[in-house]
Amino acid sequence: MKQRYRRPDKARTRRLLTRYHKEGDQRARQLVIQEQMPLVEFLARKFAGRGEPVEDLVQVASIGLIKAVDRFDVDRKIEFSTYATPNILGEIKRYFRDKGWAMRVPRGLQELRQSAKEVIRDETVKTGKSPTIGNLASTLQADEESVAEALTLGRAYNTTSLDTPINQDDAESDTIVDLQPEESSPIEGIEDRILLQSAIETLKDQQQQILKLRFNEGKTQTEIASHIGVSQMHVSRLLRRAIDDLRQELGDDADRMGFGPSGAASEG
């Protein structure tokens, strides 16, 4: 059965958050955290099977929730769950990144190494040449010694054999290399997919159906109209309204995820 996350009442959540941030009501803060734990568990289970106990992932994800509760701006017109999801996922992804290090390395150097790798990748694609340490330091606004140190830390990463099975009792289980996040790995794009799925589930059933027919199955508006028994013009209005509602639900993430203000509902 597909796991679904049922959100707490939005109005109640905002009232509690307002009481906490405006009046310092710690009881309200605790209630929000308790009521949002299903979201934490839902997101944590998305990473099950990557070699870490779900219970540990839930604990890590809870830190993201607490940070989201404490940082949330009640004056912004954004739903709390939309704001909290990236915070929770960020904690989980940092956890996996940190777990890959065989020895304790300062977080700052880990992040510098990751940034340097991204610059190297981008510059190599753009110019066909790998940037020098000096170029990297200039781009990253860091000193050359720190950049060099960060890059050499790769030797400390994953010193355990990459062919080691995750489950020591099952020689056929996934190995460490199977679970390492790549550029195309779900761990990198899962945040947007969860945000989008969560937003879609707030729409009316007919809107969800039309979006599925249009974008998942690639049907034209004329084909959709025939399928649900309405005019093509009515489908166009329904599709445009669904996109508008989706943009409103996604808030600041809408443009980044490619939901422009117009054109999404075109016949194309």
C-alpha positions as YAML, in Angstrom:
chain: A
units: angstrom
residues:
- id: 1
  name: MET
  ca: [0.00, 0.00, 0.00]
- id: 2
  name: LYS
  ca: [1.33, 3.43, -0.94]
- id: 3
  name: GLN
  ca: [2.30, 5.41, 2.13]
- id: 4
  name: ARG
  ca: [0.60, 8.79, 2.36]
- id: 5
  name: TYR
  ca: [1.23, 11.62, 4.74]
- id: 6
  name: ARG
  ca: [-1.88, 13.16, 6.24]
- id: 7
  name: ARG
  ca: [-1.19, 16.72, 7.29]
- id: 8
  name: PRO
  ca: [-2.37, 18.19, 10.57]
- id: 9
  name: ASP
  ca: [-4.91, 20.98, 10.26]
- id: 10
  name: LYS
  ca: [-3.10, 23.92, 8.63]
- id: 11
  name: ALA
  ca: [-5.02, 26.61, 10.48]
- id: 12
  name: ARG
  ca: [-4.34, 24.97, 13.84]
- id: 13
  name: THR
  ca: [-0.65, 24.61, 13.05]
- id: 14
  name: ARG
  ca: [-0.38, 28.29, 12.16]
- id: 15
  name: ARG
  ca: [-2.24, 29.31, 15.32]
- id: 16
  name: LEU
  ca: [0.13, 27.26, 17.45]
- id: 17
  name: LEU
  ca: [3.17, 28.63, 15.67]
- id: 18
  name: THR
  ca: [1.87, 32.17, 16.12]
- id: 19
  name: ARG
  ca: [1.38, 31.59, 19.84]
- id: 20
  name: TYR
  ca: [4.92, 30.27, 20.10]
- id: 21
  name: HIS
  ca: [6.67, 32.97, 18.08]
- id: 22
  name: LYS
  ca: [4.55, 35.93, 19.17]
- id: 23
  name: GLU
  ca: [3.86, 34.99, 22.79]
- id: 24
  name: GLY
  ca: [6.66, 32.57, 23.63]
- id: 25
  name: ASP
  ca: [4.21, 29.72, 24.33]
- id: 26
  name: GLN
  ca: [6.44, 26.66, 24.76]
- id: 27
  name: ARG
  ca: [3.43, 24.37, 25.04]
- id: 28
  name: ALA
  ca: [2.32, 25.45, 21.57]
- id: 29
  name: ARG
  ca: [5.83, 24.71, 20.26]
- id: 30
  name: GLN
  ca: [5.71, 21.20, 21.70]
- id: 31
  name: LEU
  ca: [2.28, 20.55, 20.21]
- id: 32
  name: VAL
  ca: [3.47, 21.54, 16.74]
- id: 33
  name: ILE
  ca: [6.45, 19.20, 17.03]
- id: 34
  name: GLN
  ca: [4.24, 16.33, 18.20]
- id: 35
  name: GLU
  ca: [1.64, 16.88, 15.49]
- id: 36
  name: GLN
  ca: [4.26, 17.13, 12.72]
- id: 37
  name: MET
  ca: [6.05, 13.89, 13.65]
- id: 38
  name: PRO
  ca: [4.11, 11.92, 10.98]
- id: 39
  name: LEU
  ca: [5.79, 14.19, 8.40]
- id: 40
  name: VAL
  ca: [9.17, 13.40, 9.95]
- id: 41
  name: GLU
  ca: [8.50, 9.66, 9.81]
- id: 42
  name: PHE
  ca: [7.13, 9.88, 6.27]
- id: 43
  name: LEU
  ca: [10.25, 11.65, 4.99]
- id: 44
  name: ALA
  ca: [12.66, 9.46, 6.95]
- id: 45
  name: ARG
  ca: [11.15, 6.29, 5.47]
- id: 46
  name: LYS
  ca: [11.89, 7.64, 1.99]
- id: 47
  name: PHE
  ca: [15.54, 6.87, 2.79]
- id: 48
  name: ALA
  ca: [14.96, 3.39, 4.20]
- id: 49
  name: GLY
  ca: [17.14, 0.73, 2.60]
- id: 50
  name: ARG
  ca: [20.25, 2.91, 2.42]
- id: 51
  name: GLY
  ca: [22.02, 1.09, 5.22]
- id: 52
  name: GLU
  ca: [20.79, 3.08, 8.22]
- id: 53
  name: PRO
  ca: [18.06, 2.11, 10.72]
- id: 54
  name: VAL
  ca: [14.82, 3.98, 10.15]
- id: 55
  name: GLU
  ca: [14.74, 4.84, 13.86]
- id: 56
  name: ASP
  ca: [18.05, 6.70, 13.50]
- id: 57
  name: LEU
  ca: [16.79, 8.52, 10.43]
- id: 58
  name: VAL
  ca: [13.65, 9.58, 12.29]
- id: 59
  name: GLN
  ca: [15.80, 10.96, 15.10]
- id: 60
  name: VAL
  ca: [17.92, 12.93, 12.64]
- id: 61
  name: ALA
  ca: [14.85, 14.16, 10.77]
- id: 62
  name: SER
  ca: [13.35, 15.34, 14.06]
- id: 63
  name: ILE
  ca: [16.23, 17.78, 14.41]
- id: 64
  name: GLY
  ca: [15.25, 19.30, 11.08]
- id: 65
  name: LEU
  ca: [11.66, 19.63, 12.26]
- id: 66
  name: ILE
  ca: [12.68, 21.36, 15.48]
- id: 67
  name: LYS
  ca: [14.86, 23.80, 13.53]
- id: 68
  name: ALA
  ca: [11.96, 24.49, 11.16]
- id: 69
  name: VAL
  ca: [9.60, 25.19, 14.06]
- id: 70
  name: ASP
  ca: [12.06, 27.58, 15.66]
- id: 71
  name: ARG
  ca: [12.96, 29.39, 12.42]
- id: 72
  name: PHE
  ca: [9.51, 29.61, 10.85]
- id: 73
  name: ASP
  ca: [8.31, 33.14, 10.07]
- id: 74
  name: VAL
  ca: [4.59, 33.23, 10.86]
- id: 75
  name: ASP
  ca: [4.22, 36.43, 8.84]
- id: 76
  name: ARG
  ca: [5.16, 34.67, 5.61]
- id: 77
  name: LYS
  ca: [2.35, 33.31, 3.44]
- id: 78
  name: ILE
  ca: [3.69, 29.78, 3.23]
- id: 79
  name: GLU
  ca: [2.41, 26.56, 4.72]
- id: 80
  name: PHE
  ca: [4.54, 25.17, 7.52]
- id: 81
  name: SER
  ca: [4.86, 21.71, 5.97]
- id: 82
  name: THR
  ca: [6.17, 23.28, 2.75]
- id: 83
  name: TYR
  ca: [8.77, 25.16, 4.77]
- id: 84
  name: ALA
  ca: [9.65, 22.24, 7.05]
- id: 85
  name: THR
  ca: [10.19, 19.60, 4.35]
- id: 86
  name: PRO
  ca: [13.48, 21.01, 2.97]
- id: 87
  name: ASN
  ca: [14.78, 21.52, 6.52]
- id: 88
  name: ILE
  ca: [14.02, 17.92, 7.44]
- id: 89
  name: LEU
  ca: [15.47, 16.51, 4.22]
- id: 90
  name: GLY
  ca: [18.54, 18.68, 4.63]
- id: 91
  name: GLU
  ca: [19.30, 17.11, 8.01]
- id: 92
  name: ILE
  ca: [18.87, 13.61, 6.58]
- id: 93
  name: LYS
  ca: [21.16, 14.30, 3.62]
- id: 94
  name: ARG
  ca: [23.81, 15.86, 5.87]
- id: 95
  name: TYR
  ca: [23.62, 12.75, 8.03]
- id: 96
  name: PHE
  ca: [24.33, 10.50, 5.05]
- id: 97
  name: ARG
  ca: [27.14, 12.78, 3.90]
- id: 98
  name: ASP
  ca: [28.75, 12.77, 7.34]
- id: 99
  name: LYS
  ca: [28.40, 9.01, 7.69]
- id: 100
  name: GLY
  ca: [30.57, 8.56, 4.61]
- id: 101
  name: TRP
  ca: [33.64, 9.95, 6.39]
- id: 102
  name: ALA
  ca: [35.91, 7.35, 7.98]
- id: 103
  name: MET
  ca: [37.47, 9.86, 10.36]
- id: 104
  name: ARG
  ca: [36.15, 12.99, 12.02]
- id: 105
  name: VAL
  ca: [36.52, 15.91, 9.62]
- id: 106
  name: PRO
  ca: [35.32, 19.47, 10.36]
- id: 107
  name: ARG
  ca: [32.00, 20.22, 8.70]
- id: 108
  name: GLY
  ca: [33.44, 23.36, 7.11]
- id: 109
  name: LEU
  ca: [36.10, 21.39, 5.24]
- id: 110
  name: GLN
  ca: [33.56, 18.77, 4.13]
- id: 111
  name: GLU
  ca: [31.37, 21.52, 2.68]
- id: 112
  name: LEU
  ca: [34.36, 23.24, 1.07]
- id: 113
  name: ARG
  ca: [35.36, 19.95, -0.57]
- id: 114
  name: GLN
  ca: [31.86, 19.48, -1.94]
- id: 115
  name: SER
  ca: [31.79, 23.05, -3.28]
- id: 116
  name: ALA
  ca: [35.21, 22.59, -4.86]
- id: 117
  name: LYS
  ca: [34.08, 19.39, -6.56]
- id: 118
  name: GLU
  ca: [31.08, 21.20, -8.04]
- id: 119
  name: VAL
  ca: [33.26, 24.04, -9.35]
- id: 120
  name: ILE
  ca: [35.72, 21.55, -10.84]
- id: 121
  name: ARG
  ca: [32.88, 19.70, -12.56]
- id: 122
  name: ASP
  ca: [31.31, 22.87, -13.94]
- id: 123
  name: GLU
  ca: [34.57, 24.38, -15.15]
- id: 124
  name: THR
  ca: [35.69, 21.12, -16.73]
- id: 125
  name: VAL
  ca: [32.47, 20.89, -18.68]
- id: 126
  name: LYS
  ca: [32.63, 24.56, -19.69]
- id: 127
  name: THR
  ca: [36.31, 24.89, -20.62]
- id: 128
  name: GLY
  ca: [37.51, 21.31, -21.00]
- id: 129
  name: LYS
  ca: [40.18, 21.96, -18.36]
- id: 130
  name: SER
  ca: [40.25, 21.44, -14.62]
- id: 131
  name: PRO
  ca: [40.71, 24.68, -12.61]
- id: 132
  name: THR
  ca: [43.87, 25.26, -10.58]
- id: 133
  name: ILE
  ca: [43.92, 25.52, -6.79]
- id: 134
  name: GLY
  ca: [44.26, 29.28, -7.22]
- id: 135
  name: ASN
  ca: [41.21, 29.44, -9.50]
- id: 136
  name: LEU
  ca: [39.20, 27.38, -7.01]
- id: 137
  name: ALA
  ca: [40.26, 29.54, -4.08]
- id: 138
  name: SER
  ca: [39.23, 32.67, -5.96]
- id: 139
  name: THR
  ca: [35.86, 31.27, -7.02]
- id: 140
  name: LEU
  ca: [35.08, 29.89, -3.56]
- id: 141
  name: GLN
  ca: [36.47, 32.96, -1.75]
- id: 142
  name: ALA
  ca: [38.74, 30.76, 0.34]
- id: 143
  name: ASP
  ca: [42.48, 30.57, 0.85]
- id: 144
  name: GLU
  ca: [44.49, 28.12, -1.28]
- id: 145
  name: GLU
  ca: [45.70, 26.12, 1.71]
- id: 146
  name: SER
  ca: [42.13, 25.36, 2.85]
- id: 147
  name: VAL
  ca: [41.07, 24.36, -0.66]
- id: 148
  name: ALA
  ca: [44.05, 22.04, -1.04]
- id: 149
  name: GLU
  ca: [43.37, 20.50, 2.36]
- id: 150
  name: ALA
  ca: [39.70, 19.99, 1.55]
- id: 151
  name: LEU
  ca: [40.50, 18.22, -1.72]
- id: 152
  name: THR
  ca: [42.99, 15.85, -0.08]
- id: 153
  name: LEU
  ca: [40.33, 14.79, 2.41]
- id: 154
  name: GLY
  ca: [38.94, 12.47, -0.24]
- id: 155
  name: ARG
  ca: [41.41, 9.90, 1.07]
- id: 156
  name: ALA
  ca: [39.50, 9.87, 4.36]
- id: 157
  name: TYR
  ca: [36.21, 9.21, 2.61]
- id: 158
  name: ASN
  ca: [34.84, 5.66, 2.46]
- id: 159
  name: THR
  ca: [37.97, 3.79, 3.53]
- id: 160
  name: THR
  ca: [35.76, 0.75, 4.12]
- id: 161
  name: SER
  ca: [35.66, -1.52, 1.08]
- id: 162
  name: LEU
  ca: [32.97, -0.36, -1.28]
- id: 163
  name: ASP
  ca: [32.13, -3.99, -1.94]
- id: 164
  name: THR
  ca: [31.23, -4.64, 1.70]
- id: 165
  name: PRO
  ca: [27.61, -5.86, 2.02]
- id: 166
  name: ILE
  ca: [25.41, -3.58, 4.12]
- id: 167
  name: ASN
  ca: [23.78, -6.60, 5.73]
- id: 168
  name: GLN
  ca: [26.58, -8.71, 7.14]
- id: 169
  name: ASP
  ca: [24.23, -11.70, 7.36]
- id: 170
  name: ASP
  ca: [23.39, -11.58, 3.66]
- id: 171
  name: ALA
  ca: [26.27, -11.72, 1.20]
- id: 172
  name: GLU
  ca: [23.87, -10.85, -1.62]
- id: 173
  name: SER
  ca: [22.60, -7.63, -0.02]
- id: 174
  name: ASP
  ca: [23.37, -4.15, -1.37]
- id: 175
  name: THR
  ca: [26.97, -3.01, -0.97]
- id: 176
  name: ILE
  ca: [28.21, 0.38, 0.12]
- id: 177
  name: VAL
  ca: [28.88, 1.38, -3.47]
- id: 178
  name: ASP
  ca: [25.26, 0.55, -4.34]
- id: 179
  name: LEU
  ca: [24.08, 3.10, -1.81]
- id: 180
  name: GLN
  ca: [26.41, 5.99, -2.61]
- id: 181
  name: PRO
  ca: [24.41, 8.97, -3.94]
- id: 182
  name: GLU
  ca: [25.29, 9.91, -7.51]
- id: 183
  name: GLU
  ca: [24.25, 12.98, -9.48]
- id: 184
  name: SER
  ca: [21.15, 11.15, -10.70]
- id: 185
  name: SER
  ca: [20.44, 9.36, -7.42]
- id: 186
  name: PRO
  ca: [17.01, 9.80, -5.82]
- id: 187
  name: ILE
  ca: [18.68, 11.27, -2.73]
- id: 188
  name: GLU
  ca: [19.58, 14.38, -4.74]
- id: 189
  name: GLY
  ca: [16.17, 14.98, -6.30]
- id: 190
  name: ILE
  ca: [13.94, 13.55, -3.62]
- id: 191
  name: GLU
  ca: [13.29, 16.92, -1.98]
- id: 192
  name: ASP
  ca: [11.59, 18.39, -5.04]
- id: 193
  name: ARG
  ca: [9.62, 15.21, -5.71]
- id: 194
  name: ILE
  ca: [8.30, 15.07, -2.16]
- id: 195
  name: LEU
  ca: [7.42, 18.77, -2.20]
- id: 196
  name: LEU
  ca: [5.63, 18.35, -5.52]
- id: 197
  name: GLN
  ca: [3.77, 15.21, -4.46]
- id: 198
  name: SER
  ca: [2.75, 16.84, -1.20]
- id: 199
  name: ALA
  ca: [1.46, 19.88, -3.08]
- id: 200
  name: ILE
  ca: [-0.44, 17.76, -5.62]
- id: 201
  name: GLU
  ca: [-2.21, 15.90, -2.84]
- id: 202
  name: THR
  ca: [-3.75, 19.18, -1.64]
- id: 203
  name: LEU
  ca: [-5.54, 19.61, -4.97]
- id: 204
  name: LYS
  ca: [-9.05, 18.40, -5.75]
- id: 205
  name: ASP
  ca: [-9.38, 14.89, -7.17]
- id: 206
  name: GLN
  ca: [-10.35, 16.17, -10.62]
- id: 207
  name: GLN
  ca: [-7.32, 18.49, -10.70]
- id: 208
  name: GLN
  ca: [-5.05, 15.60, -9.75]
- id: 209
  name: GLN
  ca: [-6.58, 13.46, -12.48]
- id: 210
  name: ILE
  ca: [-6.10, 16.14, -15.14]
- id: 211
  name: LEU
  ca: [-2.49, 16.76, -14.13]
- id: 212
  name: LYS
  ca: [-1.78, 13.04, -14.27]
- id: 213
  name: LEU
  ca: [-3.34, 12.69, -17.72]
- id: 214
  name: ARG
  ca: [-1.53, 15.76, -19.05]
- id: 215
  name: PHE
  ca: [1.95, 15.35, -17.61]
- id: 216
  name: ASN
  ca: [2.31, 11.69, -16.59]
- id: 217
  name: GLU
  ca: [0.52, 10.19, -19.58]
- id: 218
  name: GLY
  ca: [1.25, 12.98, -22.06]
- id: 219
  name: LYS
  ca: [-2.32, 13.35, -23.29]
- id: 220
  name: THR
  ca: [-3.43, 16.49, -25.14]
- id: 221
  name: GLN
  ca: [-6.23, 18.67, -23.82]
- id: 222
  name: THR
  ca: [-8.51, 17.31, -26.54]
- id: 223
  name: GLU
  ca: [-7.79, 13.74, -25.42]
- id: 224
  name: ILE
  ca: [-8.34, 14.68, -21.78]
- id: 225
  name: ALA
  ca: [-11.65, 16.34, -22.67]
- id: 226
  name: SER
  ca: [-12.81, 13.15, -24.39]
- id: 227
  name: HIS
  ca: [-11.62, 11.04, -21.47]
- id: 228
  name: ILE
  ca: [-13.48, 12.95, -18.73]
- id: 229
  name: GLY
  ca: [-16.43, 14.08, -20.85]
- id: 230
  name: VAL
  ca: [-16.06, 17.87, -20.96]
- id: 231
  name: SER
  ca: [-15.07, 20.43, -23.58]
- id: 232
  name: GLN
  ca: [-11.47, 21.14, -24.48]
- id: 233
  name: MET
  ca: [-11.93, 24.74, -23.36]
- id: 234
  name: HIS
  ca: [-13.13, 23.56, -19.95]
- id: 235
  name: VAL
  ca: [-10.10, 21.28, -19.65]
- id: 236
  name: SER
  ca: [-7.89, 24.28, -20.43]
- id: 237
  name: ARG
  ca: [-9.49, 26.28, -17.61]
- id: 238
  name: LEU
  ca: [-9.28, 23.37, -15.17]
- id: 239
  name: LEU
  ca: [-5.65, 22.72, -16.05]
- id: 240
  name: ARG
  ca: [-4.72, 26.38, -15.67]
- id: 241
  name: ARG
  ca: [-6.48, 26.53, -12.29]
- id: 242
  name: ALA
  ca: [-4.69, 23.36, -11.15]
- id: 243
  name: ILE
  ca: [-1.33, 24.85, -12.11]
- id: 244
  name: ASP
  ca: [-2.17, 28.11, -10.32]
- id: 245
  name: ASP
  ca: [-3.20, 26.22, -7.17]
- id: 246
  name: LEU
  ca: [-0.03, 24.15, -7.38]
- id: 247
  name: ARG
  ca: [2.11, 27.27, -7.71]
- id: 248
  name: GLN
  ca: [0.40, 28.80, -4.68]
- id: 249
  name: GLU
  ca: [0.98, 25.68, -2.62]
- id: 250
  name: LEU
  ca: [4.65, 25.44, -3.63]
- id: 251
  name: GLY
  ca: [5.24, 29.11, -2.85]
- id: 252
  name: ASP
  ca: [8.86, 30.20, -3.33]
- id: 253
  name: ASP
  ca: [9.80, 26.79, -4.77]
- id: 254
  name: ALA
  ca: [7.41, 27.03, -7.74]
- id: 255
  name: ASP
  ca: [9.70, 28.93, -10.13]
- id: 256
  name: ARG
  ca: [12.75, 26.84, -9.22]
- id: 257
  name: MET
  ca: [10.80, 23.68, -10.00]
- id: 258
  name: GLY
  ca: [9.75, 24.94, -13.40]
- id: 259
  name: PHE
  ca: [6.14, 25.96, -12.78]
- id: 260
  name: GLY
  ca: [6.08, 29.22, -14.70]
- id: 261
  name: PRO
  ca: [3.08, 31.56, -14.47]
- id: 262
  name: SER
  ca: [1.92, 30.59, -17.94]
- id: 263
  name: GLY
  ca: [2.41, 28.03, -20.65]
- id: 264
  name: ALA
  ca: [2.22, 24.92, -18.45]
- id: 265
  name: ALA
  ca: [-1.32, 24.25, -19.53]
- id: 266
  name: SER
  ca: [-0.72, 24.70, -23.24]
- id: 267
  name: GLU
  ca: [-1.74, 22.11, -25.78]
- id: 268
  name: GLY
  ca: [1.91, 21.45, -26.67]
...
